[in-house]
Amino acid sequence: MTGASGVFIAFEGGDGAGKSTQVRLLAEVLRARGREVLVTRQPGGTELGAAIRDLVLHGDHVSPRAEALLFAADKAHHVDLVIRPAVAAGQVVITDRYTDSAVAYQGAGRDLGADEVHDLQMWAVGDLVPDLTVVVDVPSGEGRRRRGEVHDRLESEADDFHDSVRQHFLAVARGNPHRYLVVDGTTPPDAVHAEVLARVEAMGVVEPAPRGLS
């Protein structure tokens, strides 16, 4: 789509929700319909982000406040180097996690204060918010079942931590329905994808496919 405006889409949700699958499915369809798509993730979408990801998710203990600051540093760097330039160039940027994850995990899960962590994140990204945030929702027990026996530092937290994270995502989405879409991650991936794609089409990111085509 020559001359198309850039679009920024984020996928959020608990660990094991199926975000990565939905990112992949959406990117495939948008590319097939002529959009230039950049898929990225946070933390880890840059060389610095990859180092922060390894430190925070797989390293030794990191204090909650340091954890929040490290995630903010990742996002600040990522937005400046990757996301803003791609959106300005007319691409569709799809990220697996963004600022809502930091607010949910460090603000609600770590009990550092959702408002305080939100303000930190917004300062870090220069108030850049997605055009659409998709929350892939699954109960914390289902997320743990899907993850199996291998867990990073955040995934290994108790179910009450993950319950707090989940409830924060849902509360934020309820409060801002024009910018959020909550989908049921316990339903088949193709059904979730169809719901996401319908919302993206309604935004004018791509034209709806002719009947019978995806």
FENRA-V41198 format. One line per field, one symbol per residue. ss: DSSP state (H for helix, E for strand, C for the rest). Layout:
# FENRA-V41198
ss=???
This chain:
# FENRA-V41198
ss=CCCCCCEEEEEEECCCCCHHHHHHHHHHHHHHCCCCEEEEECCCCCHHHHHHHHHHHHCCCCCHHHHHHHHHHHHHHHHHHHHHHHHHCCCEEEEECCHHHHHHHHHHHCCCCHHHHHHHHHHHCCCCCCCEEEEEECCHHHHHHHHCCCCCCCCCCCHHHHHHHHHHHHHHHHHCCCCEEEEECCCCHHHHHHHHHHHHHHCCCCCCCCCCCC
